[in-house]
Amino acid sequence: MGSIYSYLTKAGKRYRVVYRKPDHDQAQKRGFTTKRDAALFLSTVEVTKANGDFIEASAGRLTIATLGAQWLHHQSHLKPSSLRPVEIAWRLYVKPAWGTRTVGEIRHSDVQSSVTELTAVKGATTVLRAYGVLASTLDVAVKDKRITSNPARGVNLPRKIAKEHTYLSHRQVAALATASGDRATLVLIMAYCGLRWGEAIGLQVKDIDFLKRRINVNRNAVEVGSQIEVGTPKSYKVRSVPFPAFLLPGLSDECRDKPATALVFADRFGNHLKRTRVSLGTRSWFLTALTTAGLPRMTIHDLRHTAASLAVSVGANVKAVQRMLGHASAAMTLDTYADLFDDDLDAVADRLNQAAIFSNVAKMLPKQNFGAKGNP
């Protein structure tokens, strides 16, 4: 048990608390204006020691700049394309705003005010990413017993507004492919096989199994800054995707006279294609093709959504769509494309009705009760 001592200052009588830390080293805290406040502090120290929650006052003096840099250093497990936006969020938003603050002085209200202010000038994605970096850094402070709880958790955050998916019909896909010129097969592969852009441009000749009509997705080529980083697919899992027979001629042309490790879709120098963006205007071959085909503005990623739509339209179930797209789970597929499966509900009711009629269920039910008022 600690002790309380009084001492005199120019401002009057003050109290200090002397106590033992869990490691039995002696510590003290000075400056209490009343003996009651000193006793309350001492009681808190003893309770936290007994519960194993004791945190040394000096532990909370580490700055966000120091702890955040340590946390960022340990994110090397992330793919380069995922790590880059995290580093940008740290450099532009977290370190400038919080770098000099110690972890022990940050309050919940401080974080809420910061989030609210940033939301007023930046989009939800930017805000959530910056918040995530700060909150994760403070999570480390909790685990290191520098603070008792994370002041960033539980603040009100902006919601990302999901972009409405654009789905093309078979005729529209054909028109877009025709307007894409020498990129026609690339467009068709994305629209009928659901490959991500990075997966499509990362395909090598050896990944195409012409006999089984399968595309083996083994890698993902992603732009990180001005460089192309080649790694595993987004879910870290390779997959085999079937392709329609009508794509055989186009794929054969793309692979003809190329070595096994050559890119199927490459620029004129044999290197990875750079991602096309509609924001490039007339410099974007994809936007030019959309305009020529008379189609609404969309991103090239919408071709992946189109693949899901076309698959569902011919009866593919959620597991089949999940495997084609390489989602981590069927739940993710349902969350992403719930609108595509809405018609399934009506179809279930129609099929149940047909099955019931075929089995004469209605005739077997008591007429006086079936459909009577008050019955469900």
C-alpha positions as CSV (number, residue, x, y, z in Angstrom):
1,M,0.0,0.0,0.0
2,G,1.3,3.5,-0.8
3,S,1.5,6.6,1.3
4,I,0.3,10.2,1.1
5,Y,2.5,13.1,2.2
6,S,1.9,16.8,2.3
7,Y,4.3,19.5,1.3
8,L,4.2,23.3,1.0
9,T,4.6,25.3,-2.2
10,K,4.2,29.0,-2.9
11,A,0.6,28.2,-4.0
12,G,-0.2,26.5,-0.8
13,K,-0.4,23.0,0.6
14,R,0.0,20.1,-1.8
15,Y,0.0,16.3,-1.6
16,R,2.1,13.6,-3.1
17,V,1.5,9.9,-3.4
18,V,4.3,7.4,-3.1
19,Y,3.5,3.9,-4.3
20,R,5.1,0.6,-5.6
21,K,4.7,-0.4,-9.2
22,P,4.0,-4.0,-10.1
23,D,7.8,-4.5,-10.6
24,H,8.2,-3.2,-7.0
25,D,10.1,-0.1,-8.1
26,Q,9.0,3.0,-6.2
27,A,7.1,5.8,-8.0
28,Q,5.4,9.0,-7.0
29,K,2.9,11.5,-8.3
30,R,2.9,15.1,-7.0
31,G,0.6,18.1,-7.2
32,F,-2.7,17.0,-5.7
33,T,-4.5,20.0,-4.2
34,T,-6.6,17.9,-1.7
35,K,-5.8,14.8,0.3
36,R,-9.0,13.3,-1.0
37,D,-7.8,13.5,-4.6
38,A,-4.5,12.0,-3.6
39,A,-6.3,9.1,-1.8
40,L,-8.5,8.5,-4.9
41,F,-5.5,8.3,-7.1
42,L,-3.8,5.9,-4.7
43,S,-6.9,3.7,-4.6
44,T,-7.0,3.6,-8.4
45,V,-3.4,2.5,-8.5
46,E,-4.0,-0.3,-6.1
47,V,-7.1,-1.5,-7.9
48,T,-5.3,-1.5,-11.3
49,K,-2.4,-3.4,-9.8
50,A,-4.7,-6.0,-8.4
51,N,-6.5,-6.4,-11.7
52,G,-3.4,-6.5,-13.8
53,D,-4.4,-3.3,-15.6
54,F,-1.7,-1.0,-14.1
55,I,-0.2,1.4,-16.6
56,E,2.8,3.5,-15.8
57,A,2.3,7.2,-16.4
58,S,5.4,7.5,-18.4
59,A,4.2,4.8,-20.8
60,G,1.7,7.1,-22.3
61,R,4.2,9.7,-23.3
62,L,5.2,8.0,-26.5
63,T,4.2,10.1,-29.5
64,I,1.9,9.0,-32.4
65,A,4.8,9.8,-34.7
66,T,7.0,7.2,-33.1
67,L,4.4,4.5,-32.5
68,G,2.7,5.0,-35.9
69,A,6.0,4.6,-37.7
70,Q,6.6,1.3,-35.8
71,W,3.1,0.1,-36.7
72,L,3.6,1.1,-40.4
73,H,6.9,-0.8,-40.5
74,H,5.1,-4.0,-39.4
75,Q,2.6,-3.8,-42.3
76,S,5.0,-5.3,-44.8
77,H,2.7,-8.3,-45.1
78,L,0.3,-6.2,-47.1
79,K,0.4,-6.3,-50.9
80,P,2.2,-3.2,-52.4
81,S,-1.1,-2.0,-53.9
82,S,-2.7,-2.2,-50.4
83,L,0.2,-0.7,-48.5
84,R,0.7,2.3,-50.7
85,P,-2.7,4.0,-49.8
86,V,-2.0,3.3,-46.1
87,E,1.4,5.0,-46.4
88,I,-0.2,8.0,-48.1
89,A,-2.9,8.2,-45.4
90,W,-0.2,8.2,-42.7
91,R,2.0,10.8,-44.5
92,L,-0.8,13.2,-45.5
93,Y,-3.3,13.0,-42.7
94,V,-2.3,11.1,-39.6
95,K,1.3,12.2,-39.0
96,P,0.7,15.9,-39.6
97,A,-2.4,16.0,-37.4
98,W,-1.3,13.6,-34.6
99,G,2.4,13.1,-34.8
100,T,3.4,15.3,-31.9
101,R,0.6,14.1,-29.6
102,T,1.3,11.5,-27.0
103,V,-0.9,8.4,-26.9
104,G,-1.8,9.2,-23.3
105,E,-3.2,12.6,-24.0
106,I,-5.6,11.7,-26.9
107,R,-9.2,11.8,-26.0
108,H,-12.3,10.2,-27.7
109,S,-13.6,13.7,-28.4
110,D,-10.3,14.7,-30.1
111,V,-10.6,11.9,-32.6
112,Q,-14.3,12.6,-33.2
113,S,-13.6,16.2,-33.9
114,S,-10.8,15.3,-36.3
115,V,-13.0,12.8,-38.2
116,T,-15.8,15.4,-38.5
117,E,-13.5,18.1,-39.8
118,L,-11.8,15.8,-42.4
119,T,-15.2,14.5,-43.5
120,A,-16.2,18.0,-44.4
121,V,-13.4,18.3,-47.0
122,K,-12.6,14.7,-48.0
123,G,-14.4,11.7,-49.3
124,A,-15.4,8.7,-47.0
125,T,-12.7,6.5,-48.4
126,T,-9.9,9.0,-47.5
127,V,-11.4,9.6,-44.0
128,L,-11.9,5.9,-43.2
129,R,-8.3,5.1,-44.3
130,A,-6.8,7.9,-42.2
131,Y,-9.0,6.9,-39.2
132,G,-8.0,3.2,-39.6
133,V,-4.3,4.1,-39.4
134,L,-4.8,6.2,-36.3
135,A,-7.0,3.6,-34.6
136,S,-4.7,0.8,-35.4
137,T,-1.7,2.7,-34.0
138,L,-3.7,3.3,-30.8
139,D,-4.6,-0.4,-30.7
140,V,-0.9,-1.1,-30.4
141,A,-0.7,1.3,-27.5
142,V,-3.4,-0.6,-25.7
143,K,-1.7,-3.9,-26.3
144,D,1.6,-2.5,-25.1
145,K,-0.2,-1.2,-21.9
146,R,0.5,2.4,-22.7
147,I,-3.2,3.3,-22.4
148,T,-6.1,1.4,-20.9
149,S,-8.5,1.8,-23.9
150,N,-8.4,3.0,-27.4
151,P,-10.0,6.5,-27.6
152,A,-10.5,6.2,-31.4
153,R,-12.9,3.3,-31.1
154,G,-16.6,4.1,-31.2
155,V,-16.5,7.4,-33.0
156,N,-19.1,8.2,-35.6
157,L,-17.6,7.6,-39.1
158,P,-18.8,8.5,-42.6
159,R,-20.4,5.8,-44.7
160,K,-19.1,4.9,-48.1
161,I,-21.8,5.2,-50.7
162,A,-21.7,2.1,-52.8
163,K,-21.4,2.9,-56.5
164,E,-24.2,1.5,-58.5
165,H,-23.0,-1.4,-60.7
166,T,-23.2,-1.1,-64.5
167,Y,-24.2,-4.3,-66.3
168,L,-23.9,-4.8,-70.0
169,S,-26.0,-7.1,-72.1
170,H,-24.5,-9.6,-74.6
171,R,-25.1,-7.3,-77.5
172,Q,-23.6,-4.4,-75.6
173,V,-20.5,-6.4,-74.8
174,A,-20.2,-7.4,-78.5
175,A,-20.5,-3.8,-79.5
176,L,-17.8,-2.7,-77.0
177,A,-15.4,-5.4,-78.1
178,T,-15.8,-4.5,-81.7
179,A,-15.1,-0.9,-80.9
180,S,-12.1,-1.8,-78.9
181,G,-10.1,-3.0,-81.9
182,D,-7.0,-5.0,-80.9
183,R,-8.3,-5.0,-77.3
184,A,-11.4,-6.9,-78.3
185,T,-10.4,-10.3,-76.8
186,L,-9.3,-8.6,-73.6
187,V,-12.7,-7.0,-73.2
188,L,-14.4,-10.3,-73.9
189,I,-12.3,-12.2,-71.4
190,M,-13.1,-9.7,-68.7
191,A,-16.8,-9.6,-69.5
192,Y,-17.3,-13.3,-69.7
193,C,-14.7,-14.7,-67.2
194,G,-14.8,-11.9,-64.6
195,L,-11.1,-11.4,-64.3
196,R,-9.8,-8.3,-62.5
197,W,-7.8,-6.0,-64.7
198,G,-4.6,-6.9,-63.0
199,E,-5.3,-10.6,-63.4
200,A,-6.1,-10.2,-67.1
201,I,-2.9,-8.2,-67.9
202,G,-0.9,-10.6,-65.8
203,L,-1.9,-13.7,-67.8
204,Q,0.9,-15.6,-69.5
205,V,0.5,-17.9,-72.5
206,K,1.1,-21.0,-70.3
207,D,-1.9,-20.0,-68.2
208,I,-4.3,-20.8,-71.0
209,D,-5.5,-24.4,-71.2
210,F,-7.0,-24.6,-74.7
211,L,-8.1,-28.2,-74.4
212,K,-10.0,-27.8,-71.2
213,R,-11.0,-24.2,-72.1
214,R,-9.7,-22.9,-68.8
215,I,-7.8,-19.8,-67.7
216,N,-5.5,-20.4,-64.7
217,V,-5.3,-17.2,-62.7
218,N,-2.0,-17.4,-60.9
219,R,-0.9,-13.8,-60.6
220,N,-2.1,-10.2,-60.4
221,A,-0.2,-7.2,-62.0
222,V,-1.0,-4.0,-60.2
223,E,0.1,-0.4,-60.7
224,V,1.8,1.0,-57.6
225,G,2.7,4.5,-58.5
226,S,4.4,4.3,-61.9
227,Q,5.5,0.8,-61.4
228,I,3.8,-2.6,-62.1
229,E,4.0,-5.0,-59.1
230,V,3.3,-8.6,-59.9
231,G,2.0,-10.8,-57.1
232,T,-0.7,-13.3,-56.2
233,P,-4.4,-12.7,-56.9
234,K,-6.3,-10.5,-54.5
235,S,-7.6,-13.4,-52.4
236,Y,-4.1,-15.0,-52.3
237,K,-5.7,-18.0,-54.0
238,V,-5.1,-19.1,-57.6
239,R,-8.2,-20.3,-59.5
240,S,-9.2,-21.9,-62.7
241,V,-11.9,-20.1,-64.7
242,P,-13.7,-21.7,-67.7
243,F,-14.1,-19.6,-70.8
244,P,-16.8,-19.9,-73.5
245,A,-15.8,-21.7,-76.7
246,F,-16.4,-18.7,-78.9
247,L,-13.4,-17.1,-77.3
248,L,-11.0,-19.8,-78.6
249,P,-10.1,-18.0,-81.9
250,G,-9.4,-14.7,-80.2
251,L,-7.3,-16.2,-77.5
252,S,-5.5,-18.4,-80.0
253,D,-4.6,-15.3,-82.0
254,E,-3.3,-13.5,-78.9
255,C,-1.1,-16.5,-77.9
256,R,0.2,-17.4,-81.4
257,D,4.0,-17.6,-81.8
258,K,4.6,-16.4,-78.3
259,P,6.7,-18.3,-75.7
260,A,5.1,-19.8,-72.7
261,T,6.0,-17.0,-70.3
262,A,5.0,-14.2,-72.7
263,L,2.1,-12.0,-71.7
264,V,-1.2,-12.8,-73.4
265,F,-2.2,-9.1,-73.4
266,A,0.8,-6.8,-73.7
267,D,1.7,-3.4,-75.1
268,R,3.7,-3.1,-78.4
269,F,6.9,-3.7,-76.4
270,G,5.7,-6.9,-74.8
271,N,5.2,-5.2,-71.4
272,H,2.2,-5.1,-69.1
273,L,-0.6,-2.8,-70.2
274,K,-1.2,0.3,-68.1
275,R,-4.7,0.6,-66.5
276,T,-7.0,2.6,-68.7
277,R,-9.0,5.3,-67.0
278,V,-12.0,7.2,-68.4
279,S,-10.6,10.3,-66.7
280,L,-7.9,10.3,-69.4
281,G,-10.5,11.4,-71.9
282,T,-9.6,10.9,-75.5
283,R,-6.3,9.3,-74.4
284,S,-8.3,6.3,-73.0
285,W,-8.9,3.6,-75.5
286,F,-11.7,2.3,-73.3
287,L,-13.6,5.6,-73.2
288,T,-13.1,5.9,-76.9
289,A,-14.6,2.4,-77.4
290,L,-17.5,3.2,-75.1
291,T,-18.3,6.3,-77.1
292,T,-18.0,4.5,-80.4
293,A,-20.3,1.7,-79.2
294,G,-22.9,4.2,-77.8
295,L,-22.6,3.0,-74.3
296,P,-22.8,5.0,-71.0
297,R,-19.6,5.9,-69.2
298,M,-18.3,3.1,-67.0
299,T,-15.0,1.8,-65.7
300,I,-13.2,-1.2,-67.0
301,H,-13.9,-2.9,-63.6
302,D,-17.6,-2.8,-64.6
303,L,-16.8,-5.6,-67.1
304,R,-16.2,-7.8,-64.0
305,H,-19.7,-6.9,-62.7
306,T,-21.0,-7.7,-66.2
307,A,-19.5,-11.2,-66.0
308,A,-21.3,-11.8,-62.8
309,S,-24.6,-10.5,-64.3
310,L,-24.3,-12.6,-67.4
311,A,-23.5,-15.7,-65.4
312,V,-26.5,-15.3,-63.1
313,S,-28.7,-14.6,-66.1
314,V,-28.0,-18.1,-67.4
315,G,-28.7,-19.8,-64.0
316,A,-25.3,-19.7,-62.2
317,N,-25.7,-20.1,-58.5
318,V,-23.8,-17.9,-55.9
319,K,-21.1,-20.5,-55.3
320,A,-20.4,-20.8,-59.1
321,V,-20.2,-17.0,-59.3
322,Q,-17.9,-16.9,-56.3
323,R,-15.5,-19.4,-57.8
324,M,-15.4,-17.6,-61.1
325,L,-14.7,-14.2,-59.5
326,G,-12.3,-15.5,-56.9
327,H,-14.2,-14.0,-53.9
328,A,-13.0,-15.2,-50.5
329,S,-16.5,-16.4,-49.6
330,A,-20.0,-16.8,-51.0
331,A,-21.2,-14.2,-48.5
332,M,-18.9,-11.6,-50.2
333,T,-20.5,-12.5,-53.5
334,L,-24.0,-12.0,-52.1
335,D,-23.1,-8.8,-50.5
336,T,-21.6,-7.4,-53.7
337,Y,-24.2,-8.7,-56.1
338,A,-27.4,-9.0,-54.0
339,D,-29.3,-7.1,-56.7
340,L,-28.6,-9.8,-59.2
341,F,-30.2,-12.5,-57.0
342,D,-33.4,-10.6,-56.3
343,D,-35.2,-12.4,-59.1
344,D,-34.3,-15.7,-57.5
345,L,-36.8,-15.0,-54.8
346,D,-39.6,-14.7,-57.3
347,A,-38.3,-17.8,-59.1
348,V,-38.4,-19.8,-55.9
349,A,-42.0,-18.9,-55.3
350,D,-42.9,-19.7,-58.9
351,R,-41.1,-23.1,-58.7
352,L,-42.7,-23.9,-55.4
353,N,-46.1,-23.1,-56.8
354,Q,-45.5,-25.3,-59.8
355,A,-44.3,-28.2,-57.6
356,A,-47.3,-27.9,-55.4
357,I,-49.7,-27.9,-58.4
358,F,-47.9,-31.0,-59.8
359,S,-48.3,-32.7,-56.4
360,N,-52.0,-31.7,-56.1
361,V,-51.2,-30.0,-52.7
362,A,-54.1,-27.6,-53.0
363,K,-56.6,-30.5,-53.4
364,M,-55.3,-32.2,-50.3
365,L,-55.9,-29.1,-48.1
366,P,-59.2,-28.7,-46.2
367,K,-61.2,-26.2,-48.3
368,Q,-62.9,-24.7,-45.2
369,N,-59.5,-23.7,-43.7
370,F,-57.3,-23.1,-46.7
371,G,-57.0,-19.4,-47.2
372,A,-59.6,-18.6,-44.4
373,K,-59.4,-15.2,-42.9
374,G,-57.0,-15.0,-40.0
375,N,-54.9,-17.9,-41.2
376,P,-51.3,-17.1,-42.3
